[in-house]
Amino acid sequence: MNLLDDIRVLFNTLFNRDEPNRRKMKRVFQWKRYLEWKDLTSEEKLSAKRLLLIPVFAYLILEIFNQNILLLILLLIGYVLYRKFEKGNIIKK
């Protein structure tokens, strides 16, 4: 009988936990809150600006990269050749 009581106590502690010290969760996706721009704190405004401007900056970077891909490849080949010929000119004593 003692073993059954211990098992019952174990199940009660595992499944019937009371957590009185719950922390407030930080809101990540708060679109409704962003629409009320005047009520936001400065930290929330900054996070909203970052969230909304990341796709714009990513698009600009990708466009610059796509337009200048040939130039980037030529620079990379030039750098590799420079490093290769530079190593051949060094004389170790």
N, CA, C and O atoms as CSV, one atom per row, in Angstrom:
chain,resi,resn,atom,element,x,y,z
A,1,MET,N,N,0.817,-1.193,0.000
A,1,MET,CA,C,0.000,0.000,0.000
A,1,MET,C,C,0.862,1.260,0.000
A,1,MET,O,O,0.473,2.291,-0.549
A,2,ASN,N,N,2.007,1.166,0.606
A,2,ASN,CA,C,2.909,2.309,0.660
A,2,ASN,C,C,3.441,2.650,-0.735
A,2,ASN,O,O,3.604,3.824,-1.068
A,3,LEU,N,N,3.705,1.650,-1.527
A,3,LEU,CA,C,4.193,1.856,-2.890
A,3,LEU,C,C,3.138,2.558,-3.751
A,3,LEU,O,O,3.472,3.445,-4.537
A,4,LEU,N,N,1.887,2.171,-3.610
A,4,LEU,CA,C,0.814,2.813,-4.364
A,4,LEU,C,C,0.650,4.272,-3.961
A,4,LEU,O,O,0.391,5.123,-4.811
A,5,ASP,N,N,0.794,4.563,-2.697
A,5,ASP,CA,C,0.710,5.951,-2.247
A,5,ASP,C,C,1.852,6.784,-2.813
A,5,ASP,O,O,1.663,7.936,-3.203
A,6,ASP,N,N,3.027,6.192,-2.853
A,6,ASP,CA,C,4.180,6.907,-3.414
A,6,ASP,C,C,3.986,7.195,-4.901
A,6,ASP,O,O,4.321,8.278,-5.381
A,7,ILE,N,N,3.450,6.228,-5.614
A,7,ILE,CA,C,3.200,6.417,-7.048
A,7,ILE,C,C,2.146,7.498,-7.259
A,7,ILE,O,O,2.283,8.331,-8.156
A,8,ARG,N,N,1.101,7.492,-6.444
A,8,ARG,CA,C,0.048,8.500,-6.548
A,8,ARG,C,C,0.610,9.899,-6.272
A,8,ARG,O,O,0.263,10.851,-6.971
A,9,VAL,N,N,1.454,10.029,-5.281
A,9,VAL,CA,C,2.072,11.311,-4.954
A,9,VAL,C,C,2.972,11.771,-6.098
A,9,VAL,O,O,3.001,12.954,-6.436
A,10,LEU,N,N,3.702,10.834,-6.687
A,10,LEU,CA,C,4.571,11.155,-7.811
A,10,LEU,C,C,3.771,11.691,-8.996
A,10,LEU,O,O,4.127,12.713,-9.584
A,11,PHE,N,N,2.679,10.987,-9.345
A,11,PHE,CA,C,1.844,11.450,-10.453
A,11,PHE,C,C,1.199,12.798,-10.153
A,11,PHE,O,O,1.087,13.647,-11.037
A,12,ASN,N,N,0.783,12.991,-8.925
A,12,ASN,CA,C,0.183,14.281,-8.567
A,12,ASN,C,C,1.195,15.415,-8.680
A,12,ASN,O,O,0.846,16.509,-9.126
A,13,THR,N,N,2.414,15.176,-8.292
A,13,THR,CA,C,3.420,16.237,-8.391
A,13,THR,C,C,3.822,16.498,-9.836
A,13,THR,O,O,4.139,17.632,-10.196
A,14,LEU,N,N,3.812,15.456,-10.670
A,14,LEU,CA,C,4.208,15.649,-12.062
A,14,LEU,C,C,3.124,16.327,-12.891
A,14,LEU,O,O,3.416,17.216,-13.690
A,15,PHE,N,N,1.889,15.916,-12.705
A,15,PHE,CA,C,0.823,16.384,-13.586
A,15,PHE,C,C,-0.007,17.522,-13.017
A,15,PHE,O,O,-0.734,18.172,-13.768
A,16,ASN,N,N,0.072,17.780,-11.758
A,16,ASN,CA,C,-0.738,18.839,-11.150
A,16,ASN,C,C,0.154,19.918,-10.563
A,16,ASN,O,O,-0.024,20.333,-9.418
A,17,ARG,N,N,1.098,20.360,-11.346
A,17,ARG,CA,C,2.005,21.392,-10.856
A,17,ARG,C,C,1.324,22.739,-10.865
A,17,ARG,O,O,0.612,23.081,-11.810
A,18,ASP,N,N,1.537,23.481,-9.844
A,18,ASP,CA,C,1.089,24.868,-9.801
A,18,ASP,C,C,2.320,25.745,-9.939
A,18,ASP,O,O,3.282,25.600,-9.185
A,19,GLU,N,N,2.289,26.638,-10.885
A,19,GLU,CA,C,3.424,27.528,-11.094
A,19,GLU,C,C,2.981,28.958,-10.807
A,19,GLU,O,O,2.520,29.660,-11.707
A,20,PRO,N,N,3.115,29.381,-9.580
A,20,PRO,CA,C,2.651,30.737,-9.241
A,20,PRO,C,C,3.569,31.831,-9.774
A,20,PRO,O,O,3.130,32.967,-9.950
A,21,ASN,N,N,4.825,31.515,-10.032
A,21,ASN,CA,C,5.786,32.529,-10.466
A,21,ASN,C,C,5.935,32.529,-11.982
A,21,ASN,O,O,7.031,32.317,-12.500
A,22,ARG,N,N,4.857,32.760,-12.681
A,22,ARG,CA,C,4.932,32.787,-14.141
A,22,ARG,C,C,5.484,34.131,-14.592
A,22,ARG,O,O,5.070,35.187,-14.112
A,23,ARG,N,N,6.427,34.068,-15.526
A,23,ARG,CA,C,6.985,35.297,-16.083
A,23,ARG,C,C,6.120,35.773,-17.233
A,23,ARG,O,O,5.449,34.978,-17.891
A,24,LYS,N,N,6.141,37.059,-17.468
A,24,LYS,CA,C,5.435,37.596,-18.624
A,24,LYS,C,C,6.248,37.283,-19.866
A,24,LYS,O,O,7.467,37.452,-19.887
A,25,MET,N,N,5.563,36.828,-20.892
A,25,MET,CA,C,6.246,36.503,-22.135
A,25,MET,C,C,6.354,37.761,-22.982
A,25,MET,O,O,5.447,38.593,-23.016
A,26,LYS,N,N,7.461,37.874,-23.650
A,26,LYS,CA,C,7.676,39.011,-24.530
A,26,LYS,C,C,6.924,38.771,-25.837
A,26,LYS,O,O,7.015,37.693,-26.424
A,27,ARG,N,N,6.197,39.761,-26.278
A,27,ARG,CA,C,5.452,39.632,-27.520
A,27,ARG,C,C,6.391,39.837,-28.696
A,27,ARG,O,O,7.109,40.835,-28.764
A,28,VAL,N,N,6.382,38.898,-29.610
A,28,VAL,CA,C,7.272,38.994,-30.759
A,28,VAL,C,C,6.495,39.494,-31.980
A,28,VAL,O,O,6.877,40.489,-32.597
A,29,PHE,N,N,5.425,38.817,-32.319
A,29,PHE,CA,C,4.616,39.210,-33.468
A,29,PHE,C,C,3.419,39.986,-32.933
A,29,PHE,O,O,2.461,39.402,-32.425
A,30,GLN,N,N,3.485,41.283,-33.053
A,30,GLN,CA,C,2.453,42.132,-32.482
A,30,GLN,C,C,1.955,43.139,-33.518
A,30,GLN,O,O,2.062,44.350,-33.323
A,31,TRP,N,N,1.421,42.633,-34.599
A,31,TRP,CA,C,1.004,43.492,-35.703
A,31,TRP,C,C,-0.053,44.499,-35.271
A,31,TRP,O,O,-0.013,45.658,-35.683
A,32,LYS,N,N,-0.996,44.064,-34.444
A,32,LYS,CA,C,-2.040,44.989,-33.988
A,32,LYS,C,C,-1.439,46.104,-33.145
A,32,LYS,O,O,-1.898,47.246,-33.179
A,33,ARG,N,N,-0.419,45.759,-32.402
A,33,ARG,CA,C,0.238,46.755,-31.551
A,33,ARG,C,C,1.019,47.762,-32.402
A,33,ARG,O,O,1.069,48.945,-32.065
A,34,TYR,N,N,1.627,47.304,-33.500
A,34,TYR,CA,C,2.399,48.197,-34.359
A,34,TYR,C,C,1.508,49.237,-35.039
A,34,TYR,O,O,1.976,50.323,-35.378
A,35,LEU,N,N,0.239,48.917,-35.239
A,35,LEU,CA,C,-0.666,49.869,-35.876
A,35,LEU,C,C,-0.950,51.066,-34.972
A,35,LEU,O,O,-1.291,52.143,-35.462
A,36,GLU,N,N,-0.816,50.891,-33.683
A,36,GLU,CA,C,-0.984,51.986,-32.730
A,36,GLU,C,C,0.397,52.583,-32.445
A,36,GLU,O,O,0.935,52.416,-31.351
A,37,TRP,N,N,0.962,53.274,-33.427
A,37,TRP,CA,C,2.357,53.717,-33.387
A,37,TRP,C,C,2.635,54.691,-32.244
A,37,TRP,O,O,3.707,54.653,-31.641
A,38,LYS,N,N,1.676,55.557,-31.947
A,38,LYS,CA,C,1.896,56.571,-30.910
A,38,LYS,C,C,1.988,55.970,-29.513
A,38,LYS,O,O,2.609,56.553,-28.625
A,39,ASP,N,N,1.375,54.814,-29.317
A,39,ASP,CA,C,1.370,54.190,-27.992
A,39,ASP,C,C,2.587,53.310,-27.735
A,39,ASP,O,O,2.760,52.818,-26.620
A,40,LEU,N,N,3.433,53.101,-28.737
A,40,LEU,CA,C,4.588,52.214,-28.580
A,40,LEU,C,C,5.702,52.895,-27.794
A,40,LEU,O,O,5.863,54.115,-27.831
A,41,THR,N,N,6.456,52.080,-27.090
A,41,THR,CA,C,7.652,52.605,-26.427
A,41,THR,C,C,8.750,52.743,-27.473
A,41,THR,O,O,8.613,52.256,-28.595
A,42,SER,N,N,9.830,53.403,-27.106
A,42,SER,CA,C,10.917,53.603,-28.073
A,42,SER,C,C,11.562,52.270,-28.456
A,42,SER,O,O,11.995,52.098,-29.596
A,43,GLU,N,N,11.628,51.339,-27.522
A,43,GLU,CA,C,12.209,50.020,-27.832
A,43,GLU,C,C,11.323,49.260,-28.813
A,43,GLU,O,O,11.829,48.598,-29.720
A,44,GLU,N,N,10.006,49.349,-28.639
A,44,GLU,CA,C,9.088,48.675,-29.555
A,44,GLU,C,C,9.114,49.320,-30.938
A,44,GLU,O,O,8.992,48.628,-31.949
A,45,LYS,N,N,9.271,50.639,-30.986
A,45,LYS,CA,C,9.374,51.316,-32.279
A,45,LYS,C,C,10.630,50.878,-33.027
A,45,LYS,O,O,10.603,50.658,-34.238
A,46,LEU,N,N,11.723,50.755,-32.291
A,46,LEU,CA,C,12.968,50.320,-32.905
A,46,LEU,C,C,12.854,48.901,-33.443
A,46,LEU,O,O,13.316,48.624,-34.550
A,47,SER,N,N,12.247,47.997,-32.679
A,47,SER,CA,C,12.095,46.621,-33.152
A,47,SER,C,C,11.157,46.563,-34.352
A,47,SER,O,O,11.362,45.745,-35.249
A,48,ALA,N,N,10.132,47.412,-34.388
A,48,ALA,CA,C,9.224,47.445,-35.540
A,48,ALA,C,C,9.949,47.925,-36.785
A,48,ALA,O,O,9.772,47.362,-37.866
A,49,LYS,N,N,10.766,48.964,-36.639
A,49,LYS,CA,C,11.525,49.474,-37.788
A,49,LYS,C,C,12.479,48.413,-38.320
A,49,LYS,O,O,12.609,48.227,-39.530
A,50,ARG,N,N,13.140,47.724,-37.407
A,50,ARG,CA,C,14.057,46.649,-37.844
A,50,ARG,C,C,13.300,45.564,-38.579
A,50,ARG,O,O,13.742,45.097,-39.628
A,51,LEU,N,N,12.163,45.159,-38.037
A,51,LEU,CA,C,11.382,44.089,-38.644
A,51,LEU,C,C,10.884,44.473,-40.030
A,51,LEU,O,O,10.860,43.645,-40.940
A,52,LEU,N,N,10.490,45.719,-40.186
A,52,LEU,CA,C,9.933,46.140,-41.463
A,52,LEU,C,C,11.007,46.483,-42.500
A,52,LEU,O,O,10.743,46.397,-43.700
A,53,LEU,N,N,12.209,46.866,-42.066
A,53,LEU,CA,C,13.241,47.272,-43.014
A,53,LEU,C,C,14.186,46.138,-43.423
A,53,LEU,O,O,14.925,46.286,-44.396
A,54,ILE,N,N,14.178,45.042,-42.723
A,54,ILE,CA,C,15.057,43.916,-43.085
A,54,ILE,C,C,14.784,43.425,-44.511
A,54,ILE,O,O,15.743,43.237,-45.260
A,55,PRO,N,N,13.539,43.208,-44.926
A,55,PRO,CA,C,13.320,42.765,-46.313
A,55,PRO,C,C,13.778,43.787,-47.356
A,55,PRO,O,O,14.239,43.412,-48.434
A,56,VAL,N,N,13.651,45.068,-47.037
A,56,VAL,CA,C,14.078,46.114,-47.990
A,56,VAL,C,C,15.586,46.059,-48.175
A,56,VAL,O,O,16.077,46.077,-49.304
A,57,PHE,N,N,16.327,45.992,-47.066
A,57,PHE,CA,C,17.785,45.931,-47.170
A,57,PHE,C,C,18.249,44.634,-47.834
A,57,PHE,O,O,19.207,44.639,-48.607
A,58,ALA,N,N,17.582,43.546,-47.539
A,58,ALA,CA,C,17.950,42.275,-48.175
A,58,ALA,C,C,17.738,42.350,-49.685
A,58,ALA,O,O,18.566,41.867,-50.457
A,59,TYR,N,N,16.639,42.949,-50.099
A,59,TYR,CA,C,16.371,43.097,-51.529
A,59,TYR,C,C,17.437,43.958,-52.200
A,59,TYR,O,O,17.924,43.621,-53.279
A,60,LEU,N,N,17.800,45.069,-51.560
A,60,LEU,CA,C,18.819,45.946,-52.140
A,60,LEU,C,C,20.166,45.250,-52.252
A,60,LEU,O,O,20.845,45.375,-53.271
A,61,ILE,N,N,20.556,44.527,-51.224
A,61,ILE,CA,C,21.840,43.814,-51.255
A,61,ILE,C,C,21.836,42.758,-52.348
A,61,ILE,O,O,22.819,42.615,-53.074
A,62,LEU,N,N,20.739,42.017,-52.472
A,62,LEU,CA,C,20.665,40.986,-53.515
A,62,LEU,C,C,20.681,41.605,-54.918
A,62,LEU,O,O,21.288,41.045,-55.831
A,63,GLU,N,N,20.032,42.732,-55.091
A,63,GLU,CA,C,20.045,43.387,-56.401
A,63,GLU,C,C,21.440,43.873,-56.766
A,63,GLU,O,O,21.875,43.707,-57.906
A,64,ILE,N,N,22.137,44.465,-55.825
A,64,ILE,CA,C,23.508,44.914,-56.076
A,64,ILE,C,C,24.396,43.726,-56.410
A,64,ILE,O,O,25.217,43.794,-57.325
A,65,PHE,N,N,24.231,42.649,-55.675
A,65,PHE,CA,C,25.023,41.442,-55.922
A,65,PHE,C,C,24.717,40.870,-57.302
A,65,PHE,O,O,25.639,40.492,-58.025
A,66,ASN,N,N,23.450,40.801,-57.681
A,66,ASN,CA,C,23.078,40.224,-58.976
A,66,ASN,C,C,23.542,41.093,-60.149
A,66,ASN,O,O,23.905,40.564,-61.200
A,67,GLN,N,N,23.535,42.397,-59.984
A,67,GLN,CA,C,23.951,43.271,-61.070
A,67,GLN,C,C,25.464,43.272,-61.261
A,67,GLN,O,O,25.941,43.491,-62.375
A,68,ASN,N,N,26.215,43.035,-60.212
A,68,ASN,CA,C,27.670,43.110,-60.275
A,68,ASN,C,C,28.337,41.749,-60.069
A,68,ASN,O,O,29.465,41.688,-59.581
A,69,ILE,N,N,27.666,40.671,-60.429
A,69,ILE,CA,C,28.205,39.334,-60.186
A,69,ILE,C,C,29.480,39.096,-61.001
A,69,ILE,O,O,30.418,38.473,-60.503
A,70,LEU,N,N,29.527,39.579,-62.233
A,70,LEU,CA,C,30.707,39.387,-63.067
A,70,LEU,C,C,31.906,40.124,-62.478
A,70,LEU,O,O,33.014,39.587,-62.445
A,71,LEU,N,N,31.687,41.343,-62.018
A,71,LEU,CA,C,32.757,42.110,-61.389
A,71,LEU,C,C,33.258,41.417,-60.116
A,71,LEU,O,O,34.462,41.372,-59.862
A,72,LEU,N,N,32.344,40.887,-59.333
A,72,LEU,CA,C,32.744,40.184,-58.102
A,72,LEU,C,C,33.554,38.923,-58.406
A,72,LEU,O,O,34.520,38.613,-57.709
A,73,ILE,N,N,33.155,38.208,-59.443
A,73,ILE,CA,C,33.900,36.999,-59.834
A,73,ILE,C,C,35.297,37.373,-60.323
A,73,ILE,O,O,36.272,36.706,-59.975
A,74,LEU,N,N,35.403,38.426,-61.122
A,74,LEU,CA,C,36.710,38.865,-61.603
A,74,LEU,C,C,37.607,39.323,-60.447
A,74,LEU,O,O,38.802,39.031,-60.436
A,75,LEU,N,N,37.043,40.028,-59.492
A,75,LEU,CA,C,37.822,40.443,-58.316
A,75,LEU,C,C,38.294,39.245,-57.508
A,75,LEU,O,O,39.423,39.227,-57.016
A,76,LEU,N,N,37.446,38.262,-57.372
A,76,LEU,CA,C,37.819,37.053,-56.634
A,76,LEU,C,C,38.932,36.284,-57.349
A,76,LEU,O,O,39.874,35.818,-56.707
A,77,ILE,N,N,38.829,36.150,-58.665
A,77,ILE,CA,C,39.885,35.474,-59.438
A,77,ILE,C,C,41.187,36.261,-59.346
A,77,ILE,O,O,42.255,35.673,-59.173
A,78,GLY,N,N,41.107,37.587,-59.461
A,78,GLY,CA,C,42.306,38.421,-59.340
A,78,GLY,C,C,42.962,38.285,-57.977
A,78,GLY,O,O,44.188,38.227,-57.882
A,79,TYR,N,N,42.168,38.234,-56.934
A,79,TYR,CA,C,42.718,38.081,-55.583
A,79,TYR,C,C,43.420,36.735,-55.425
A,79,TYR,O,O,44.505,36.660,-54.849
A,80,VAL,N,N,42.802,35.675,-55.936
A,80,VAL,CA,C,43.405,34.332,-55.837
A,80,VAL,C,C,44.718,34.290,-56.611
A,80,VAL,O,O,45.705,33.747,-56.115
A,81,LEU,N,N,44.747,34.858,-57.829
A,81,LEU,CA,C,45.981,34.873,-58.614
A,81,LEU,C,C,47.060,35.713,-57.942
A,81,LEU,O,O,48.230,35.332,-57.944
A,82,TYR,N,N,46.683,36.840,-57.375
A,82,TYR,CA,C,47.637,37.689,-56.658
A,82,TYR,C,C,48.254,36.937,-55.490
A,82,TYR,O,O,49.468,36.982,-55.289
A,83,ARG,N,N,47.423,36.247,-54.723
A,83,ARG,CA,C,47.934,35.493,-53.574
A,83,ARG,C,C,48.860,34.354,-54.037
A,83,ARG,O,O,49.852,34.049,-53.375
A,84,LYS,N,N,48.531,33.736,-55.167
A,84,LYS,CA,C,49.347,32.634,-55.671
A,84,LYS,C,C,50.715,33.137,-56.117
A,84,LYS,O,O,51.733,32.537,-55.769
A,85,PHE,N,N,50.757,34.222,-56.876
A,85,PHE,CA,C,52.037,34.743,-57.346
A,85,PHE,C,C,52.824,35.420,-56.226
A,85,PHE,O,O,54.054,35.436,-56.264
A,86,GLU,N,N,52.140,35.973,-55.240
A,86,GLU,CA,C,52.829,36.600,-54.113
A,86,GLU,C,C,53.596,35.554,-53.312
A,86,GLU,O,O,54.705,35.818,-52.849
A,87,LYS,N,N,53.023,34.392,-53.151
A,87,LYS,CA,C,53.688,33.336,-52.370
A,87,LYS,C,C,54.931,32.820,-53.091
A,87,LYS,O,O,55.882,32.384,-52.443
A,88,GLY,N,N,54.936,32.865,-54.421
A,88,GLY,CA,C,56.095,32.383,-55.171
A,88,GLY,C,C,57.282,33.306,-55.091
A,88,GLY,O,O,58.410,32.853,-55.287
A,89,ASN,N,N,57.086,34.586,-54.813
A,89,ASN,CA,C,58.174,35.556,-54.783
A,89,ASN,C,C,58.861,35.646,-53.428
A,89,ASN,O,O,59.924,36.257,-53.323
A,90,ILE,N,N,58.285,35.057,-52.397
A,90,ILE,CA,C,58.878,35.129,-51.065
A,90,ILE,C,C,59.961,34.059,-50.956
A,90,ILE,O,O,59.719,32.882,-51.225
A,91,ILE,N,N,61.165,34.488,-50.555
A,91,ILE,CA,C,62.290,33.554,-50.392
A,91,ILE,C,C,62.490,33.318,-48.909
A,91,ILE,O,O,62.707,34.265,-48.153
A,92,LYS,N,N,62.422,32.085,-48.490
A,92,LYS,CA,C,62.629,31.746,-47.080
A,92,LYS,C,C,64.084,31.401,-46.855
A,92,LYS,O,O,64.658,30.643,-47.636
A,93,LYS,N,N,64.697,31.932,-45.815
A,93,LYS,CA,C,66.112,31.632,-45.505
A,93,LYS,C,C,66.221,30.712,-44.328
A,93,LYS,O,O,67.327,30.352,-43.926
